[in-house]
Each structure stands twice: as structure tokens, then as C-alpha cells.
Amino acid sequence: MNFYYGMVDEANKSWGFVEETDNRAWQDAAHTELKPTMIFLTSEEWQAVLSEQSKGKAIVGYGGKCFGAEQGRYYTDENGVWCKKTDEEFNTEKANAKREELVNTIYQIKADKAYNGVIINDVLVFETNQTAITNTVASLALMPAEGSASWKFYTIAGEPKVQEITKEQLAGIASFGQDMINKCFVVEGQANEQLKAATVEQLIDSEWVEGFTAQVQTAMNEINNHITVAFS
């Protein structure tokens, strides 16, 4: 059986596949005059195009041919006619999309480091989200200057553990945690500045993107989030 690719819904200017028996492919009831938008495909060609689609490519009808193309390279205008973007247009769009994606990646790398806590004595976790830091600072004002008070931590395994801690020790941990967060923000800021300066050629180069992402991850990993505290 033969197939056709063309404008199957003229009202919405929507393109798709039809079989040769489908009236949408023809201008007359006798199926002798093909519509101008229809592109002939053998059954084998149709299967090949579907295979391209399964690999993530867009199916387009351009220049009298139906084929799979990189997503975003072709588009339909207000009349439903397939058009091809220039290399400059296409690459710029891809670069802008990749830049936006990398901004989100940088933020996530920062968040994974900054908000996963300070590790105390390789056992306890001091939360470093902004709410926890703020609450700790407020609690410090109520702690006795001498002696110790009970403070609820969590172990690395996620189990609650109450620990006796002095005001000086808690203040030191909170300060360490805030300093760690600040360093993470610095790395994030530097990465975003580097990203702003990246060229279109760099942003559409998968090796450059991979190297850039690894560089940001390494910089975050190098920020120390472990502290030793001599609890009594």
C-alpha cells in the first residue's frame, strides 16, 4: 500500500500521514488528482520515516519530499507551509535553549551542594537551607552563654539525634554553614558569567557543554562541607 504525507487538516493546517484510500489525499472523488500538499511515499519509505520519528526526529514535508529532520530545523508558517530556518537562525535558537538549560543545571548543582547540610564529625547533619540557618541564628540568642543546651540533629542516615552543644559550638557550625552557602553562590555566579560569554559555537558543541558542566560540578565539590566539633 502507498502512503502520502501532507496537510490532512486544512482548517488547522495540520500535516500527517494518510493512506492512498483516504479522501483527504485527493482533490476528486475518483482519486485521480492528488492535492498539491501531498507527498507520495511507498510503504518502505513510510516505515523509514517512522523509524526516524522514533529516534526523536521531526517529520517534515519540504521541497516535495518527506523526511526526518532535527527538531526545530523546519517549521510551518501561518499558511501551514513548511519552511527551513537558516543555519544562523537554527543554531542561535539551539544555543539560547542550551544556555537556559545550563542555567538550570548550574542552579541544581549549587542547590545539591549548598542545601544538603554541613556534615559534623562525619556523622551528624546540620541543615543549611535558609530557613534552618535563620532559625538557628534566632535560637542562638536564647541559648545560655555558659554551659550547653540540647539540639536536634539528624544523622547521615536520616535518624534524629539530640546532642548537647554549647552556644559557641552552634554559632561556629552556623557560621561555617553560611560561609559554605556563600561560596556555592560565588561558584554559581562565576559559572553564569562564563555562560553569558559563551559563543553560539560553544553552546551547540556537546563536548564543550559536557566540559563546562563538569567544571562547575568540580568547583562545587571542592567546597568543604565537613566540620569537626569537639562535643563534650
ROKE-865597 format. One line per 2 residues: number of its first residue (from 1); their letters; for each residue z, x, y of C-alpha. Coordinates in Angstrom, 2 decimals, m for minus. Layout:
# residues N
NUM) A) Z,X,Y ~ ... .
END
This chain:
# residues 232
1) MN) 0.00,0.00,0.00 ~ m0.76,1.17,3.52 .
3) FY) 1.67,1.06,6.43 ~ 1.45,1.06,10.20 .
5) YG) 3.76,2.29,12.92 ~ 3.56,0.54,16.25 .
7) MV) 5.06,m1.94,18.71 ~ 6.49,m4.54,16.33 .
9) DE) 8.36,m6.47,19.02 ~ 6.18,m6.71,22.11 .
11) AN) 8.76,m8.68,24.09 ~ 11.31,m5.87,23.78 .
13) KS) 8.70,m3.11,23.45 ~ 10.30,m2.03,20.19 .
15) WG) 8.48,0.25,17.77 ~ 8.75,0.32,14.00 .
17) FV) 7.03,0.20,10.62 ~ 5.11,m2.75,9.16 .
19) EE) 3.11,m3.24,6.00 ~ m0.62,m3.91,6.14 .
21) TD) 0.02,m7.54,5.28 ~ 2.22,m8.05,8.35 .
23) NR) 0.58,m10.15,11.06 ~ 2.25,m8.00,13.74 .
25) AW) m0.17,m5.19,12.90 ~ m3.28,m7.21,13.65 .
27) QD) m4.94,m8.93,16.59 ~ m6.57,m11.60,14.46 .
29) AA) m5.53,m13.79,11.57 ~ m8.20,m12.32,9.32 .
31) HT) m6.66,m8.84,9.68 ~ m9.91,m7.24,10.75 .
33) EL) m8.90,m5.97,14.19 ~ m5.89,m3.64,14.43 .
35) KP) m3.63,m3.76,17.50 ~ m4.06,m0.73,19.81 .
37) TM) m0.48,0.41,19.37 ~ m0.68,0.53,15.57 .
39) IF) m0.98,3.90,13.80 ~ m2.24,3.93,10.25 .
41) LT) m0.12,5.59,7.56 ~ m0.71,5.94,3.85 .
43) SE) 2.20,5.27,1.54 ~ 2.66,9.04,1.11 .
45) EW) 2.65,9.66,4.88 ~ 5.14,6.84,5.37 .
47) QA) 7.52,8.40,2.82 ~ 7.15,11.79,4.53 .
49) VL) 8.07,10.31,7.90 ~ 11.08,8.53,6.39 .
51) SE) 12.17,11.85,4.93 ~ 12.04,13.38,8.41 .
53) QS) 14.12,10.48,9.72 ~ 16.75,11.06,7.03 .
55) KG) 17.11,14.62,8.37 ~ 18.09,13.28,11.79 .
57) KA) 14.72,13.39,13.49 ~ 13.41,10.62,15.71 .
59) IV) 10.31,8.73,14.60 ~ 7.71,8.53,17.36 .
61) GY) 4.15,7.36,17.82 ~ 2.40,9.74,20.18 .
63) GG) m1.21,10.81,20.56 ~ m2.34,8.42,17.87 .
65) KC) m0.02,9.99,15.29 ~ 3.33,9.03,13.79 .
67) FG) 5.73,11.86,13.05 ~ 9.33,13.05,13.16 .
69) AE) 10.46,14.91,16.28 ~ 13.64,16.45,17.63 .
71) QG) 15.89,13.78,19.10 ~ 15.24,13.28,22.83 .
73) RY) 11.91,15.12,23.00 ~ 9.92,11.86,23.24 .
75) YT) 10.80,8.59,24.92 ~ 9.25,5.21,25.69 .
77) DE) 8.64,4.30,29.33 ~ 9.16,0.88,30.95 .
79) NG) 5.95,m0.34,29.32 ~ 7.05,0.80,25.89 .
81) VW) 4.54,3.66,25.82 ~ 5.61,6.88,24.12 .
83) CK) 5.84,9.86,26.48 ~ 6.66,13.52,25.91 .
85) KT) 9.09,15.49,28.06 ~ 8.13,18.91,29.32 .
87) DE) 9.88,21.89,27.79 ~ 11.84,22.35,31.02 .
89) EF) 12.99,18.71,31.10 ~ 13.88,18.67,27.44 .
91) NT) 15.72,21.99,27.42 ~ 17.63,21.15,30.61 .
93) EK) 18.81,17.87,29.11 ~ 19.88,19.62,25.92 .
95) AN) 21.69,22.30,27.93 ~ 23.56,19.74,30.03 .
97) AK) 24.60,17.82,26.92 ~ 25.78,21.03,25.25 .
99) RE) 27.71,22.03,28.39 ~ 29.55,18.70,28.35 .
101) EL) 30.25,19.07,24.65 ~ 31.65,22.57,25.17 .
103) VN) 33.93,21.40,27.98 ~ 35.48,19.01,25.47 .
105) TI) 35.64,21.76,22.84 ~ 37.43,24.09,25.24 .
107) YQ) 39.93,21.36,26.11 ~ 40.63,20.67,22.43 .
109) IK) 41.14,24.38,21.68 ~ 43.55,24.53,24.62 .
111) AD) 45.40,21.39,23.54 ~ 45.77,22.59,19.95 .
113) KA) 47.45,25.74,21.21 ~ 49.39,24.57,24.25 .
115) YN) 50.85,21.35,22.88 ~ 51.71,22.37,19.32 .
117) GV) 55.01,23.85,20.35 ~ 56.93,27.10,20.57 .
119) II) 57.93,28.48,17.18 ~ 61.55,29.64,17.23 .
121) ND) 62.62,32.25,14.69 ~ 59.59,31.25,12.59 .
123) VL) 61.47,28.10,11.57 ~ 62.02,25.63,14.41 .
125) VF) 59.53,24.00,16.77 ~ 60.20,23.37,20.45 .
127) ET) 57.79,20.70,21.68 ~ 55.58,21.79,24.56 .
129) NQ) 53.89,18.60,25.67 ~ 54.54,17.93,29.35 .
131) TA) 56.95,15.05,28.63 ~ 59.10,17.26,26.40 .
133) IT) 59.18,20.04,28.98 ~ 60.15,17.60,31.74 .
135) NT) 62.89,16.02,29.62 ~ 64.25,19.44,28.70 .
137) VA) 64.47,20.51,32.34 ~ 66.33,17.28,33.15 .
139) SL) 68.72,17.82,30.24 ~ 69.47,21.36,31.33 .
141) AL) 71.09,20.03,34.49 ~ 73.60,18.10,32.36 .
143) MP) 74.48,20.89,29.96 ~ 77.70,22.84,30.39 .
145) AE) 77.31,26.28,31.92 ~ 79.56,27.73,29.21 .
147) GS) 79.68,27.02,25.51 ~ 76.95,25.20,23.62 .
149) AS) 75.53,21.76,23.03 ~ 73.68,20.08,20.17 .
151) WK) 69.89,19.97,20.49 ~ 67.49,18.24,18.16 .
153) FY) 64.59,20.36,16.99 ~ 62.10,19.92,14.19 .
155) TI) 61.31,22.44,11.51 ~ 57.76,23.66,10.94 .
157) AG) 57.72,21.24,8.00 ~ 58.45,18.38,10.40 .
159) EP) 62.04,17.75,9.37 ~ 64.65,17.09,12.10 .
161) KV) 67.32,19.74,12.58 ~ 70.21,19.73,15.03 .
163) QE) 71.01,23.17,16.41 ~ 73.86,24.34,18.58 .
165) IT) 72.34,26.06,21.60 ~ 73.57,27.41,24.93 .
167) KE) 72.18,26.38,28.27 ~ 70.83,29.88,28.82 .
169) QL) 69.03,29.87,25.46 ~ 67.45,26.45,26.04 .
171) AG) 66.38,27.43,29.54 ~ 64.79,30.59,28.12 .
173) IA) 62.88,28.62,25.48 ~ 61.67,26.05,28.04 .
175) SF) 60.57,28.80,30.40 ~ 58.75,30.57,27.56 .
177) GQ) 57.05,27.31,26.62 ~ 55.94,26.58,30.17 .
179) DM) 54.63,30.12,30.53 ~ 52.66,29.71,27.31 .
181) IN) 51.13,26.44,28.56 ~ 50.19,28.10,31.86 .
183) KC) 48.43,30.92,30.02 ~ 46.48,28.37,27.99 .
185) FV) 45.35,26.67,31.18 ~ 44.22,30.03,32.57 .
187) VE) 42.08,30.68,29.48 ~ 40.66,27.15,29.73 .
189) GQ) 39.82,27.66,33.41 ~ 38.16,31.02,32.79 .
191) AN) 36.11,29.56,29.93 ~ 34.96,26.65,32.08 .
193) EQ) 33.91,29.02,34.85 ~ 31.91,31.05,32.34 .
195) LK) 30.38,27.82,31.08 ~ 29.32,26.80,34.58 .
197) AA) 27.45,30.10,34.94 ~ 25.72,29.79,31.55 .
199) TV) 21.94,29.51,31.68 ~ 19.80,26.87,30.02 .
201) EQ) 18.55,29.51,27.60 ~ 22.10,30.39,26.58 .
203) LI) 23.24,26.81,26.15 ~ 20.39,25.90,23.82 .
205) DS) 20.91,29.08,21.79 ~ 23.13,28.22,18.81 .
207) EW) 24.21,31.86,18.37 ~ 25.35,32.09,22.00 .
209) VE) 27.25,28.79,21.70 ~ 28.92,29.94,18.48 .
211) GF) 29.90,33.26,20.04 ~ 31.22,31.59,23.20 .
213) TA) 33.33,29.14,21.21 ~ 34.73,31.96,19.06 .
215) QV) 35.58,33.92,22.20 ~ 37.58,31.01,23.62 .
217) QT) 39.36,30.46,20.30 ~ 40.27,34.15,20.07 .
219) AM) 41.65,34.18,23.63 ~ 43.84,31.17,22.84 .
221) NE) 45.02,32.66,19.54 ~ 46.14,35.80,21.36 .
223) IN) 48.60,33.80,23.47 ~ 52.02,34.27,21.88 .
225) NH) 53.90,31.09,20.97 ~ 56.65,32.70,18.88 .
227) IT) 60.09,33.48,20.24 ~ 63.26,34.88,18.72 .
229) VA) 66.59,33.32,19.68 ~ 69.97,34.62,18.50 .
231) FS) 71.76,31.37,17.72 ~ 75.49,31.70,17.08 .
END
